[in-house]
Amino acid sequence: MAELDKVLLDLCKPMVENKDNLDVRVMPSLNEREVVLHVYADNDDIARLIGRKGSMASALRQVMSVASHAEDKKVTIKFEQI
């Protein structure tokens, strides 16, 4: 069973400048088949992770969707600045 938070953290680390402030946390969800991941980073790094018109965030969501198929779960990713 893949730890989806660590997978997302490994995907985000090369894209941010301040790696010390990068954190990914699993949050509880009312739906047992949904995993909610919150990405916390500096303001500039969050902008970099979201990308223009959300293109980078969309790509991260697609990759995580593929990673979560093994567990038959839906992944929701939210970006938060520190």
N, C-alpha and C positions, 0 to 999 in steps of 0.2 A: 504494500500500500504506500503510494507516494505521499510525502508530506508536501502538500500543495503550497504552503506558506514558504517553505525553503526553496522550492522550485521557482516561485515568483521572485524571491529575494535574489537568487542566483541570476535570473534574467535581468533584474533591475540594476544590480551593482555596477556593471560596466557603463551604464548610461548616466550615472550621477557623478557629480564632482565631490560632494561631501559624503563619503561612504559611512562615516561614523554616525550620521544622523538618519540614515536609512533604516527603516524598520517595517516589517510586514507582520501583521497580527491577524489571527483567525477570530472572527466575532461570531457570537451565537446567532442562529437564525430560527425563525418559527417553523420553517420547512426543513424536515430532516434530510431531504435530498439536495439541499442547497448549502454551499460553503461561501461565506462572506469573508473576503480578504480586504483589509485596510492597509494601504501603503502610506507610510508616514515619511516625509522628507522635507528638506528646506524648500522655500517658495520657488527658487530658480530651478531646483531639481524636479519639483512636481511639474512645472511648466515643460521641462524637457521630457519627462515621462509621458505626459499627455500628448505633446506634439501639436503640430498645426492641425486645426480642425479635428483634433482627437485621433489622428491617424496612428500615433504610437500606442495610445491606450487601446485602440481597437485591435491592433496587432497583438498586444499583450493578452487581451481577452481571448482572442482566437487561439493562441498557443496554449493558454491555460485551459481552454475548453477541451482541447485535444488531450491534455494531460489528465483531465478529470474524467474522461470517458471510461477509464479502467475501473473507477469506483462508482460509475453510473450516477454522478452528481453534477449539478449545475454550479458554476463558479461565478460569483459576482465580485468585481473588483472596484473599490472606491479609493480615490486619491485624496489625502489630507495633508495640509502643510503643518509643520511643527510651529 
